[in-house]
Amino acid sequence: FLDTIISNKLYRLLRTFCKTTVGYWGNILLYRLTHIDLQRRLAVQYLKGMSQVALEARAQTFIATLEQTKRIDTSFNILAQTQAPVIILSGTLDCIAKAVGNRLHAQAIYSSALEYRNGVCTGKLKDDILLNKKRYIASDHFSILTDNTTDIELVKQAEKAFIICYSNKDWWERQHLQHAEYHYEDDH
């Protein structure tokens, strides 16, 4: 999403560095040790000064574009087949989660919230739920759809799990989750 709305040269340099071996593994190591996603924190700073209305409109356009890809189509189809109420619980930015939630007629949406002052983004996260999703689950009876390996504890607790596997197929299979339904996709 951010790559589609930020054209700043420093942001592009950050993204290029984060794709290098040092940047990629350095961010993972820092995240595992401190639970700080430095790449994410730095990238969000580039949203400073953008209006909430503009970010939400861009997110709607972004999701509409993604709907044309198989990746998001698979997730939407799985959710449609379950016939269960949809609750969005995602570490993604609130504007994106809201766009997905609107598309799926979600009953509730919980996501990482950007901080706004007078309707303008400050470039900071007010609440990052990436590793704190469990606090939003009020029942022991739930199903989960995820492609995120950081959701493994929620997946283990769920009655039913729908796993979207991209480049992480081997990792998910090594978890030996008997209650999981795997959906294999190309990583693009």
N, C-alpha and C positions, 0 to 999 in steps of 0.2 A: 504494500500500500504506500509506504513512505517513498519508495523508489519512483512511484508514479506521480507524486505531487511535489517532491523537492528537487530542484535543479541546481542548488548551491554547489559550487566547486569543492568546498571543504567537505560537504556531505558525501559527494562522489568519491573523494579521497578516502574518507572514513570507510565507506562501503568497500572500496578496493582493498584497503588494508585488512579489513575483517575477513576477506576471502582468501588472504594468504595463510599459509600454514601457521605462522607465528600468531597472527591476529585471531584466527579461528580457534586454535587450541589454547591460546592465552586467555581468551574470553571464557571458554569452557572451564578451564582450571580456576579462574577467578570466581566464576559462578558456583562451582562446586564447593569452593572454600568459604565464600562469603555470601552466597545467594544474591549477588549483585551481577546483573547482566549489563556490563559496561557499554557494550555496543548498543543495546536498547536505550539505556539512559542517555547516551550521547546523541543518538539519532532523534529521540523525542525532543531534544533541545531545539532542533531545527524547525519544530512546529510553532515555536514562540512567535506570537503576533498574528497567527491565523485565527480567524473567527470560528466559533463552534458551529455556526450555521454552514460555513464554507466546508469545514472538515466533514460534517455529516453529509453534505451533498456529494462531496468527492467520494466518500465511503459508499454511498448508494450506487454511484457510477461504477466504482471499483468492483463491487459485488455483482452488479449486473453484467459486467465484463467477464468476471470469473465464472458466472453461471454457464458461459459458453464452453468452459473447459470440463473435461471429464472429472477432474479432481473434486470440484465442489458439487458437481452433479451426482457423484456417487454418494456423498454425504447426505445430500438432500433426498435422494431416493431411499436410502436406508431409513431416514427419519420418517418419511411419508409412509413407508411400509409398516412401521411399528404401531401406528395409530395412537401412540401415547402422547400426552402433553409434552411439548418441547420446552425445556429450560436451557438457556444458553449460559454456560459456565466456562469462561474462557479468559486466558491471560492476555488476549489481544486488546487493543485499544477500544475504548467504549464506543467510539463512532463506528467502528467496523462491526463490533458485536451488535450494535443497535440495527445496523443495516441488514445483517444476517437474521436477527430476531424478527424484524419487520417482514422479511421475505418468508420466514417459516411460521409466522403468527405465534411467536414464542409467548408462553405464559409468563415468563420472567427472564430477565437478562442480568447477569452478573459478569463484570469484566473489569479490566484494569482501567481506572478512570484518570483521564487527563485533568490537570488542574486548570480552571478557567477563572479569570477575573473580568467582570463586566462583559462576559461573552467572548473573551479573547484568551487563547491558550497561552499559558505562562512558560511552556516548554518543559514542564515537570509532570510527573505522575503524582496524583493525589493519593491513589491507592493502587498498588500493584498486587494482583491476586495470583500471579503466575504459580507460586508454590503454596498458596493458601486457599485452594479451592474447597477443601474439605469443610471449612467453616460454613459453607453455604448449603451443605447437604443436611437436611433435617430428618432424613429417614435412613434406615438400614436397607430399604427396598428400593433400589434404583438400577437403571441401566445407563451405560455410558457409551458414547461414540467419540473416539479420539484417534489422532495420529501422533500424539505427543508422548514420548517416552517418560516425561516427567509426571505423567498422570498414572504411573504404574500402581501406586497405592490405591487410588480410586478404582482402577480397573480390577484389582484383586478383591476389593470390597463389594463390587457391583454384582447383582444377580446375573446380569447379562452384559457382555461387552462386545462392541462392534469396533474392530481395530482396522484403521486404514493404514496399510503398509506401503511406504515408498522405498527409500533407500535403507530403511531400518528393518527389513523383513526378518533377517537372521536374529536380530536382538529380540524382537517380539516372539518369534518361535521358540527361542531358548527359555522363555518365561513359563512355558507349558501351562497355559491358561485353558482349562477344560471348558469354561463357560464363555469362551471368546469365539466370535465369528470373524474371520480374517477376510479382508478385501485388499487385494494386491493391485497397486497402481504404479505406473511409471512415475519417476520423480522428474518433474520439469521445472 
